Amino acid sequence: MKLKRKTLLTVVATLGLLSLIFLSGCEALGMGSSSGGSGNTQAHQVPAPSSSEQGATSSETVATPLVVELPELLIPTASGSAVEENGQAVVDFSNKQDGYIMAKYIEETDMKIKMLITVPNGVQYTYSLRPTGEFEVFPLSGNDGVYEIGIFKQVEGTRYSMVLSTTIDVTLVDEFAPFLRPNQYVNFNQNSAVVRKAAELTAGKTGFMDKVAAIYNFVITNIVYDVELAENVQSDYLPDVDRILATGKGICFDYASLMAAMLRSQSIPTKLAIGYTGDVYHAWISIYSPEEGWLDDVIFFDGLEWRLVDPTFAAGGSASEISQYIGDGTNYTVKFLH
C-alpha cells in the first residue's frame, strides 16, 4: 500500500483484533510448567554464601565467588545522520544497514499513535508508538529492498491521519543484523537482568547447542503460564523481559521475547516469530545454527535434536503431547518476524 498524505485511514482495527487473539489465544496452547553501538564488557560477581549460611567453620574452605563476564551487546543508537522529522514525530534511519530504525512521537497527545512499516515483499507491520518523546527501536526484518514507513495519529475510533512518511532503500550488512539487537518487542540493554542471567547460564559453555539448551531449559522450567494476563491483555501489550524473569510468569509473547533477548545477548541470531499454530495466533522463536542454518521448521529440544523452538509449548506439556500437536511443523505459519 502506498502511503499518501492527507488521507484518513482506518488502520489497526484488524491488527488490534489479531493482537488480542494472539495474546489471549496462547492460553489454548498449554500452560506453563508448575515446577546500534556496543556496550562495554563487564564482570558480574555473584558473592559466595557467608559461613553462617553454609555452616562453615574457620577451618573449612570458603567457595570462590563465581565471576561471570557480561557480553558486549549491539545496542541501537539514533545518531541523527539520516532522519525524517517534523514537529510531531522523528524517524531516524541512520543505521538502517544494521537492520533497524528508531522513531519517536514528540507532540503531547492522549490519542493513539501507530507506525506502519511495509517491507519489500509488501507485508505491512503495524506497531504502537508510545507518545513519550523517547526513541523506540523497530526492526527491518524483510531483508534488502525498499521500506515504506508511516506514522499515524488517531482521529477517532479506528480513523487515523498521517503525521509523517518516508521511504528508505535498505542493504543490510548481513541477514542476521535485525535479529541480534534489541527492539520494541525484544527489549533489553547492558543493565538488564536477563543479560546477566543468560551470561550466568552459559558461563563456561562454548558450543552453540550447549548455550541454547541452557537458556531454553531455564525458560521452560522457570516460567509459568500467566492465565490472568492472557484473559485481560490489551492489544498494544509489550513484553517486559526483566519483569517476566522476576515474576516467573508470562504469556506466549513473553516466553518468546524472553528467550529471544537472552539468546541475542549471547550473539545467537534469534527471530521472534508471530503467526498461527493451526487457527490460533501465537508467538515462538527461530534460531540460527552455524551448522544447520535457520531452524525454521523445528520445535522442541528432546535432548538430542531440535524440532522447532516453541518455549510455551515445551513448558506446558509432555514430549508426546507436543509432538502430537506439532507434527512435522507444517501446523506453524509465520506472519511476522521481529
Contacts in CASP RR format, 6 or more apart in sequence:
PFRMAT RR
TARGET T0000
AUTHOR 0000-0000-0000
METHOD contacts of the structure
MODEL  1
MKLKRKTLLTVVATLGLLSLIFLSGCEALGMGSSSGGSGNTQAHQVPAPS
SSEQGATSSETVATPLVVELPELLIPTASGSAVEENGQAVVDFSNKQDGY
IMAKYIEETDMKIKMLITVPNGVQYTYSLRPTGEFEVFPLSGNDGVYEIG
IFKQVEGTRYSMVLSTTIDVTLVDEFAPFLRPNQYVNFNQNSAVVRKAAE
LTAGKTGFMDKVAAIYNFVITNIVYDVELAENVQSDYLPDVDRILATGKG
ICFDYASLMAAMLRSQSIPTKLAIGYTGDVYHAWISIYSPEEGWLDDVIF
FDGLEWRLVDPTFAAGGSASEISQYIGDGTNYTVKFLH
1 118 0 8 1.000
1 124 0 8 1.000
1 148 0 8 1.000
2 148 0 8 1.000
3 116 0 8 1.000
3 118 0 8 1.000
3 148 0 8 1.000
3 149 0 8 1.000
3 150 0 8 1.000
3 162 0 8 1.000
3 165 0 8 1.000
4 162 0 8 1.000
5 162 0 8 1.000
5 165 0 8 1.000
6 162 0 8 1.000
7 161 0 8 1.000
7 162 0 8 1.000
8 155 0 8 1.000
8 159 0 8 1.000
8 160 0 8 1.000
8 161 0 8 1.000
9 152 0 8 1.000
9 159 0 8 1.000
9 160 0 8 1.000
9 161 0 8 1.000
9 162 0 8 1.000
10 158 0 8 1.000
10 159 0 8 1.000
10 160 0 8 1.000
11 114 0 8 1.000
11 116 0 8 1.000
11 126 0 8 1.000
11 152 0 8 1.000
11 158 0 8 1.000
11 160 0 8 1.000
12 112 0 8 1.000
12 114 0 8 1.000
12 126 0 8 1.000
12 158 0 8 1.000
12 160 0 8 1.000
13 158 0 8 1.000
15 126 0 8 1.000
15 235 0 8 1.000
16 235 0 8 1.000
16 236 0 8 1.000
17 235 0 8 1.000
18 281 0 8 1.000
19 235 0 8 1.000
19 236 0 8 1.000
19 237 0 8 1.000
19 281 0 8 1.000
20 233 0 8 1.000
20 234 0 8 1.000
20 235 0 8 1.000
21 280 0 8 1.000
21 281 0 8 1.000
22 252 0 8 1.000
22 253 0 8 1.000
22 274 0 8 1.000
22 275 0 8 1.000
22 281 0 8 1.000
22 282 0 8 1.000
22 283 0 8 1.000
23 230 0 8 1.000
23 233 0 8 1.000
23 235 0 8 1.000
23 237 0 8 1.000
23 251 0 8 1.000
23 252 0 8 1.000
23 253 0 8 1.000
23 281 0 8 1.000
24 230 0 8 1.000
24 231 0 8 1.000
24 233 0 8 1.000
24 251 0 8 1.000
25 230 0 8 1.000
25 252 0 8 1.000
25 280 0 8 1.000
25 281 0 8 1.000
25 282 0 8 1.000
26 225 0 8 1.000
26 230 0 8 1.000
26 251 0 8 1.000
26 252 0 8 1.000
26 253 0 8 1.000
26 280 0 8 1.000
26 281 0 8 1.000
26 282 0 8 1.000
26 283 0 8 1.000
26 312 0 8 1.000
27 225 0 8 1.000
27 227 0 8 1.000
27 230 0 8 1.000
27 231 0 8 1.000
27 251 0 8 1.000
28 280 0 8 1.000
29 252 0 8 1.000
29 277 0 8 1.000
29 280 0 8 1.000
29 282 0 8 1.000
29 312 0 8 1.000
29 313 0 8 1.000
30 225 0 8 1.000
30 312 0 8 1.000
30 313 0 8 1.000
30 316 0 8 1.000
30 317 0 8 1.000
31 224 0 8 1.000
31 225 0 8 1.000
31 227 0 8 1.000
31 315 0 8 1.000
31 316 0 8 1.000
32 223 0 8 1.000
32 224 0 8 1.000
32 225 0 8 1.000
32 312 0 8 1.000
32 315 0 8 1.000
32 316 0 8 1.000
33 220 0 8 1.000
33 221 0 8 1.000
33 223 0 8 1.000
33 224 0 8 1.000
33 315 0 8 1.000
33 316 0 8 1.000
34 224 0 8 1.000
35 221 0 8 1.000
36 74 0 8 1.000
36 75 0 8 1.000
36 76 0 8 1.000
36 77 0 8 1.000
36 95 0 8 1.000
36 98 0 8 1.000
36 100 0 8 1.000
36 181 0 8 1.000
37 74 0 8 1.000
37 75 0 8 1.000
37 76 0 8 1.000
37 77 0 8 1.000
38 72 0 8 1.000
38 73 0 8 1.000
38 74 0 8 1.000
38 75 0 8 1.000
39 72 0 8 1.000
39 73 0 8 1.000
39 75 0 8 1.000
39 190 0 8 1.000
40 72 0 8 1.000
40 190 0 8 1.000
41 69 0 8 1.000
41 70 0 8 1.000
41 71 0 8 1.000
41 72 0 8 1.000
42 69 0 8 1.000
42 70 0 8 1.000
42 190 0 8 1.000
43 67 0 8 1.000
43 68 0 8 1.000
43 69 0 8 1.000
43 70 0 8 1.000
44 67 0 8 1.000
44 68 0 8 1.000
44 69 0 8 1.000
44 70 0 8 1.000
44 196 0 8 1.000
44 199 0 8 1.000
44 200 0 8 1.000
45 65 0 8 1.000
45 66 0 8 1.000
45 67 0 8 1.000
45 68 0 8 1.000
46 65 0 8 1.000
46 66 0 8 1.000
46 67 0 8 1.000
46 68 0 8 1.000
46 200 0 8 1.000
47 65 0 8 1.000
48 62 0 8 1.000
48 63 0 8 1.000
48 64 0 8 1.000
48 65 0 8 1.000
48 66 0 8 1.000
49 63 0 8 1.000
51 57 0 8 1.000
51 58 0 8 1.000
51 60 0 8 1.000
51 62 0 8 1.000
54 63 0 8 1.000
56 62 0 8 1.000
66 200 0 8 1.000
66 203 0 8 1.000
68 196 0 8 1.000
68 199 0 8 1.000
68 200 0 8 1.000
68 203 0 8 1.000
69 199 0 8 1.000
69 203 0 8 1.000
70 190 0 8 1.000
70 195 0 8 1.000
70 196 0 8 1.000
70 199 0 8 1.000
71 195 0 8 1.000
71 199 0 8 1.000
71 265 0 8 1.000
71 266 0 8 1.000
71 267 0 8 1.000
73 182 0 8 1.000
73 188 0 8 1.000
73 189 0 8 1.000
73 190 0 8 1.000
73 195 0 8 1.000
73 265 0 8 1.000
74 98 0 8 1.000
74 180 0 8 1.000
74 181 0 8 1.000
75 181 0 8 1.000
75 182 0 8 1.000
75 189 0 8 1.000
75 190 0 8 1.000
76 95 0 8 1.000
76 98 0 8 1.000
76 100 0 8 1.000
76 102 0 8 1.000
76 137 0 8 1.000
76 181 0 8 1.000
76 182 0 8 1.000
76 183 0 8 1.000
77 94 0 8 1.000
77 95 0 8 1.000
77 102 0 8 1.000
78 92 0 8 1.000
78 94 0 8 1.000
78 102 0 8 1.000
78 135 0 8 1.000
79 92 0 8 1.000
79 94 0 8 1.000
79 95 0 8 1.000
80 92 0 8 1.000
80 94 0 8 1.000
81 94 0 8 1.000
82 92 0 8 1.000
82 93 0 8 1.000
82 94 0 8 1.000
82 96 0 8 1.000
83 90 0 8 1.000
83 91 0 8 1.000
83 92 0 8 1.000
83 93 0 8 1.000
83 94 0 8 1.000
84 90 0 8 1.000
84 91 0 8 1.000
84 93 0 8 1.000
84 149 0 8 1.000
84 164 0 8 1.000
84 165 0 8 1.000
84 166 0 8 1.000
85 91 0 8 1.000
85 164 0 8 1.000
86 163 0 8 1.000
86 164 0 8 1.000
87 106 0 8 1.000
87 107 0 8 1.000
88 105 0 8 1.000
88 106 0 8 1.000
88 107 0 8 1.000
88 151 0 8 1.000
88 153 0 8 1.000
88 163 0 8 1.000
88 164 0 8 1.000
89 103 0 8 1.000
89 104 0 8 1.000
89 105 0 8 1.000
89 106 0 8 1.000
89 107 0 8 1.000
89 113 0 8 1.000
89 129 0 8 1.000
89 151 0 8 1.000
89 163 0 8 1.000
89 164 0 8 1.000
90 103 0 8 1.000
90 104 0 8 1.000
90 106 0 8 1.000
90 135 0 8 1.000
91 101 0 8 1.000
91 102 0 8 1.000
91 103 0 8 1.000
91 149 0 8 1.000
91 150 0 8 1.000
91 151 0 8 1.000
91 164 0 8 1.000
91 166 0 8 1.000
92 101 0 8 1.000
92 102 0 8 1.000
92 103 0 8 1.000
92 135 0 8 1.000
93 101 0 8 1.000
93 149 0 8 1.000
93 166 0 8 1.000
93 168 0 8 1.000
95 101 0 8 1.000
96 140 0 8 1.000
96 168 0 8 1.000
96 170 0 8 1.000
97 170 0 8 1.000
97 171 0 8 1.000
97 172 0 8 1.000
97 173 0 8 1.000
97 177 0 8 1.000
98 172 0 8 1.000
98 173 0 8 1.000
98 177 0 8 1.000
98 181 0 8 1.000
99 139 0 8 1.000
99 140 0 8 1.000
99 141 0 8 1.000
99 170 0 8 1.000
99 172 0 8 1.000
99 173 0 8 1.000
99 177 0 8 1.000
99 178 0 8 1.000
99 181 0 8 1.000
100 137 0 8 1.000
100 138 0 8 1.000
100 139 0 8 1.000
100 140 0 8 1.000
100 177 0 8 1.000
100 178 0 8 1.000
100 181 0 8 1.000
100 183 0 8 1.000
101 117 0 8 1.000
101 137 0 8 1.000
101 138 0 8 1.000
101 140 0 8 1.000
101 149 0 8 1.000
101 168 0 8 1.000
102 135 0 8 1.000
102 136 0 8 1.000
102 137 0 8 1.000
102 138 0 8 1.000
103 115 0 8 1.000
103 129 0 8 1.000
103 135 0 8 1.000
103 136 0 8 1.000
103 138 0 8 1.000
103 149 0 8 1.000
103 151 0 8 1.000
104 129 0 8 1.000
104 132 0 8 1.000
104 133 0 8 1.000
104 134 0 8 1.000
104 135 0 8 1.000
104 136 0 8 1.000
105 113 0 8 1.000
105 129 0 8 1.000
105 130 0 8 1.000
105 131 0 8 1.000
105 132 0 8 1.000
105 133 0 8 1.000
105 151 0 8 1.000
105 163 0 8 1.000
106 131 0 8 1.000
106 133 0 8 1.000
107 131 0 8 1.000
108 131 0 8 1.000
109 131 0 8 1.000
109 153 0 8 1.000
111 153 0 8 1.000
111 154 0 8 1.000
111 155 0 8 1.000
112 128 0 8 1.000
112 153 0 8 1.000
112 154 0 8 1.000
112 160 0 8 1.000
112 236 0 8 1.000
113 128 0 8 1.000
113 129 0 8 1.000
113 130 0 8 1.000
113 131 0 8 1.000
113 151 0 8 1.000
113 152 0 8 1.000
113 153 0 8 1.000
113 154 0 8 1.000
113 163 0 8 1.000
114 126 0 8 1.000
114 127 0 8 1.000
114 128 0 8 1.000
114 129 0 8 1.000
114 151 0 8 1.000
114 152 0 8 1.000
114 154 0 8 1.000
114 160 0 8 1.000
115 126 0 8 1.000
115 127 0 8 1.000
115 128 0 8 1.000
115 129 0 8 1.000
115 138 0 8 1.000
115 149 0 8 1.000
115 150 0 8 1.000
115 151 0 8 1.000
115 152 0 8 1.000
116 124 0 8 1.000
116 125 0 8 1.000
116 126 0 8 1.000
116 127 0 8 1.000
116 148 0 8 1.000
116 149 0 8 1.000
116 150 0 8 1.000
116 151 0 8 1.000
116 152 0 8 1.000
117 124 0 8 1.000
117 125 0 8 1.000
117 127 0 8 1.000
117 138 0 8 1.000
117 140 0 8 1.000
117 147 0 8 1.000
117 148 0 8 1.000
117 149 0 8 1.000
117 150 0 8 1.000
118 124 0 8 1.000
118 125 0 8 1.000
118 147 0 8 1.000
118 148 0 8 1.000
118 149 0 8 1.000
119 125 0 8 1.000
119 140 0 8 1.000
119 141 0 8 1.000
119 142 0 8 1.000
119 143 0 8 1.000
119 147 0 8 1.000
120 142 0 8 1.000
120 143 0 8 1.000
120 144 0 8 1.000
120 145 0 8 1.000
120 146 0 8 1.000
120 147 0 8 1.000
121 142 0 8 1.000
123 142 0 8 1.000
123 335 0 8 1.000
123 336 0 8 1.000
125 138 0 8 1.000
125 141 0 8 1.000
125 336 0 8 1.000
127 138 0 8 1.000
127 184 0 8 1.000
128 236 0 8 1.000
128 238 0 8 1.000
129 136 0 8 1.000
129 151 0 8 1.000
130 136 0 8 1.000
136 184 0 8 1.000
137 181 0 8 1.000
137 182 0 8 1.000
137 183 0 8 1.000
137 184 0 8 1.000
137 187 0 8 1.000
138 183 0 8 1.000
138 184 0 8 1.000
139 178 0 8 1.000
139 179 0 8 1.000
139 181 0 8 1.000
139 183 0 8 1.000
139 337 0 8 1.000
139 338 0 8 1.000
140 147 0 8 1.000
140 170 0 8 1.000
140 172 0 8 1.000
140 178 0 8 1.000
141 178 0 8 1.000
141 179 0 8 1.000
141 271 0 8 1.000
141 336 0 8 1.000
141 337 0 8 1.000
141 338 0 8 1.000
142 178 0 8 1.000
142 337 0 8 1.000
143 172 0 8 1.000
143 175 0 8 1.000
144 170 0 8 1.000
144 171 0 8 1.000
144 172 0 8 1.000
145 169 0 8 1.000
145 170 0 8 1.000
145 171 0 8 1.000
146 167 0 8 1.000
146 168 0 8 1.000
146 169 0 8 1.000
146 170 0 8 1.000
147 167 0 8 1.000
147 168 0 8 1.000
147 169 0 8 1.000
147 170 0 8 1.000
148 165 0 8 1.000
148 167 0 8 1.000
149 165 0 8 1.000
149 166 0 8 1.000
149 167 0 8 1.000
149 168 0 8 1.000
150 162 0 8 1.000
150 163 0 8 1.000
150 164 0 8 1.000
150 165 0 8 1.000
150 166 0 8 1.000
151 162 0 8 1.000
151 163 0 8 1.000
151 164 0 8 1.000
151 165 0 8 1.000
152 160 0 8 1.000
152 161 0 8 1.000
152 162 0 8 1.000
152 163 0 8 1.000
153 160 0 8 1.000
153 161 0 8 1.000
153 163 0 8 1.000
154 160 0 8 1.000
155 161 0 8 1.000
172 178 0 8 1.000
176 269 0 8 1.000
176 288 0 8 1.000
178 337 0 8 1.000
179 264 0 8 1.000
179 269 0 8 1.000
179 270 0 8 1.000
179 271 0 8 1.000
179 288 0 8 1.000
179 337 0 8 1.000
180 264 0 8 1.000
180 267 0 8 1.000
180 269 0 8 1.000
181 264 0 8 1.000
182 188 0 8 1.000
182 189 0 8 1.000
182 261 0 8 1.000
182 264 0 8 1.000
183 338 0 8 1.000
184 238 0 8 1.000
184 338 0 8 1.000
185 238 0 8 1.000
185 239 0 8 1.000
185 257 0 8 1.000
185 272 0 8 1.000
185 338 0 8 1.000
186 239 0 8 1.000
186 241 0 8 1.000
186 257 0 8 1.000
186 260 0 8 1.000
186 261 0 8 1.000
186 264 0 8 1.000
186 270 0 8 1.000
186 272 0 8 1.000
186 338 0 8 1.000
187 238 0 8 1.000
187 239 0 8 1.000
187 240 0 8 1.000
187 241 0 8 1.000
187 257 0 8 1.000
187 261 0 8 1.000
188 194 0 8 1.000
188 195 0 8 1.000
188 241 0 8 1.000
188 242 0 8 1.000
188 261 0 8 1.000
188 264 0 8 1.000
188 265 0 8 1.000
189 195 0 8 1.000
192 241 0 8 1.000
192 242 0 8 1.000
192 261 0 8 1.000
192 265 0 8 1.000
193 242 0 8 1.000
193 245 0 8 1.000
193 246 0 8 1.000
194 241 0 8 1.000
194 242 0 8 1.000
194 245 0 8 1.000
194 258 0 8 1.000
194 261 0 8 1.000
194 262 0 8 1.000
194 265 0 8 1.000
195 261 0 8 1.000
195 262 0 8 1.000
195 265 0 8 1.000
197 218 0 8 1.000
197 245 0 8 1.000
197 262 0 8 1.000
198 215 0 8 1.000
198 261 0 8 1.000
198 262 0 8 1.000
198 263 0 8 1.000
198 265 0 8 1.000
198 266 0 8 1.000
199 265 0 8 1.000
199 266 0 8 1.000
201 214 0 8 1.000
201 215 0 8 1.000
201 218 0 8 1.000
201 262 0 8 1.000
202 210 0 8 1.000
202 211 0 8 1.000
202 214 0 8 1.000
202 215 0 8 1.000
202 266 0 8 1.000
205 211 0 8 1.000
205 214 0 8 1.000
208 268 0 8 1.000
208 289 0 8 1.000
208 290 0 8 1.000
208 291 0 8 1.000
209 289 0 8 1.000
211 263 0 8 1.000
211 266 0 8 1.000
211 268 0 8 1.000
212 263 0 8 1.000
212 268 0 8 1.000
212 287 0 8 1.000
212 301 0 8 1.000
213 301 0 8 1.000
213 303 0 8 1.000
215 259 0 8 1.000
215 262 0 8 1.000
215 263 0 8 1.000
215 266 0 8 1.000
216 259 0 8 1.000
216 301 0 8 1.000
216 309 0 8 1.000
216 311 0 8 1.000
216 314 0 8 1.000
217 301 0 8 1.000
219 255 0 8 1.000
219 258 0 8 1.000
219 259 0 8 1.000
219 262 0 8 1.000
219 311 0 8 1.000
219 315 0 8 1.000
220 311 0 8 1.000
220 314 0 8 1.000
220 315 0 8 1.000
220 316 0 8 1.000
221 315 0 8 1.000
222 248 0 8 1.000
223 244 0 8 1.000
223 248 0 8 1.000
223 249 0 8 1.000
223 250 0 8 1.000
223 254 0 8 1.000
223 255 0 8 1.000
223 258 0 8 1.000
223 311 0 8 1.000
223 315 0 8 1.000
224 248 0 8 1.000
224 249 0 8 1.000
224 250 0 8 1.000
224 315 0 8 1.000
225 249 0 8 1.000
225 250 0 8 1.000
225 251 0 8 1.000
225 312 0 8 1.000
225 315 0 8 1.000
225 316 0 8 1.000
226 249 0 8 1.000
226 250 0 8 1.000
226 251 0 8 1.000
226 254 0 8 1.000
229 249 0 8 1.000
229 250 0 8 1.000
229 251 0 8 1.000
230 251 0 8 1.000
233 251 0 8 1.000
237 253 0 8 1.000
239 253 0 8 1.000
239 254 0 8 1.000
239 257 0 8 1.000
239 258 0 8 1.000
241 254 0 8 1.000
241 257 0 8 1.000
241 258 0 8 1.000
241 261 0 8 1.000
244 250 0 8 1.000
244 254 0 8 1.000
244 257 0 8 1.000
244 258 0 8 1.000
245 258 0 8 1.000
251 312 0 8 1.000
252 282 0 8 1.000
252 283 0 8 1.000
252 284 0 8 1.000
252 312 0 8 1.000
253 274 0 8 1.000
253 283 0 8 1.000
255 283 0 8 1.000
255 311 0 8 1.000
255 312 0 8 1.000
255 315 0 8 1.000
256 272 0 8 1.000
256 273 0 8 1.000
256 283 0 8 1.000
256 284 0 8 1.000
256 285 0 8 1.000
256 311 0 8 1.000
256 312 0 8 1.000
257 272 0 8 1.000
257 283 0 8 1.000
258 311 0 8 1.000
259 270 0 8 1.000
259 285 0 8 1.000
259 309 0 8 1.000
259 311 0 8 1.000
260 270 0 8 1.000
260 271 0 8 1.000
260 272 0 8 1.000
260 285 0 8 1.000
263 270 0 8 1.000
263 285 0 8 1.000
263 287 0 8 1.000
264 270 0 8 1.000
268 287 0 8 1.000
268 288 0 8 1.000
269 287 0 8 1.000
269 288 0 8 1.000
270 285 0 8 1.000
270 286 0 8 1.000
270 287 0 8 1.000
270 288 0 8 1.000
271 285 0 8 1.000
271 286 0 8 1.000
271 287 0 8 1.000
271 294 0 8 1.000
271 337 0 8 1.000
271 338 0 8 1.000
272 283 0 8 1.000
272 285 0 8 1.000
272 337 0 8 1.000
272 338 0 8 1.000
273 283 0 8 1.000
273 284 0 8 1.000
273 285 0 8 1.000
273 286 0 8 1.000
273 332 0 8 1.000
273 334 0 8 1.000
273 336 0 8 1.000
273 337 0 8 1.000
274 281 0 8 1.000
274 282 0 8 1.000
274 283 0 8 1.000
274 334 0 8 1.000
274 335 0 8 1.000
274 336 0 8 1.000
274 337 0 8 1.000
274 338 0 8 1.000
275 281 0 8 1.000
275 282 0 8 1.000
275 283 0 8 1.000
275 332 0 8 1.000
275 333 0 8 1.000
275 334 0 8 1.000
275 335 0 8 1.000
275 336 0 8 1.000
276 282 0 8 1.000
276 332 0 8 1.000
276 333 0 8 1.000
276 335 0 8 1.000
277 284 0 8 1.000
277 310 0 8 1.000
277 325 0 8 1.000
277 331 0 8 1.000
277 332 0 8 1.000
278 331 0 8 1.000
278 332 0 8 1.000
278 333 0 8 1.000
282 312 0 8 1.000
282 332 0 8 1.000
283 312 0 8 1.000
284 299 0 8 1.000
284 308 0 8 1.000
284 309 0 8 1.000
284 310 0 8 1.000
284 311 0 8 1.000
284 312 0 8 1.000
284 313 0 8 1.000
284 332 0 8 1.000
285 309 0 8 1.000
285 310 0 8 1.000
285 311 0 8 1.000
286 294 0 8 1.000
286 295 0 8 1.000
286 296 0 8 1.000
286 309 0 8 1.000
286 337 0 8 1.000
287 294 0 8 1.000
287 295 0 8 1.000
287 306 0 8 1.000
287 309 0 8 1.000
288 294 0 8 1.000
288 295 0 8 1.000
289 295 0 8 1.000
289 306 0 8 1.000
295 306 0 8 1.000
295 308 0 8 1.000
295 309 0 8 1.000
296 334 0 8 1.000
297 308 0 8 1.000
297 328 0 8 1.000
297 329 0 8 1.000
297 332 0 8 1.000
298 305 0 8 1.000
298 306 0 8 1.000
298 307 0 8 1.000
298 308 0 8 1.000
298 309 0 8 1.000
298 329 0 8 1.000
299 306 0 8 1.000
299 307 0 8 1.000
299 308 0 8 1.000
299 309 0 8 1.000
299 310 0 8 1.000
299 313 0 8 1.000
299 322 0 8 1.000
299 326 0 8 1.000
299 329 0 8 1.000
299 332 0 8 1.000
300 306 0 8 1.000
300 307 0 8 1.000
300 308 0 8 1.000
300 309 0 8 1.000
300 310 0 8 1.000
300 313 0 8 1.000
300 314 0 8 1.000
300 319 0 8 1.000
300 322 0 8 1.000
300 323 0 8 1.000
300 326 0 8 1.000
301 307 0 8 1.000
301 309 0 8 1.000
301 314 0 8 1.000
302 319 0 8 1.000
307 323 0 8 1.000
307 326 0 8 1.000
307 329 0 8 1.000
308 326 0 8 1.000
308 329 0 8 1.000
308 332 0 8 1.000
310 322 0 8 1.000
310 326 0 8 1.000
313 322 0 8 1.000
313 325 0 8 1.000
313 326 0 8 1.000
314 322 0 8 1.000
325 331 0 8 1.000
326 332 0 8 1.000
END
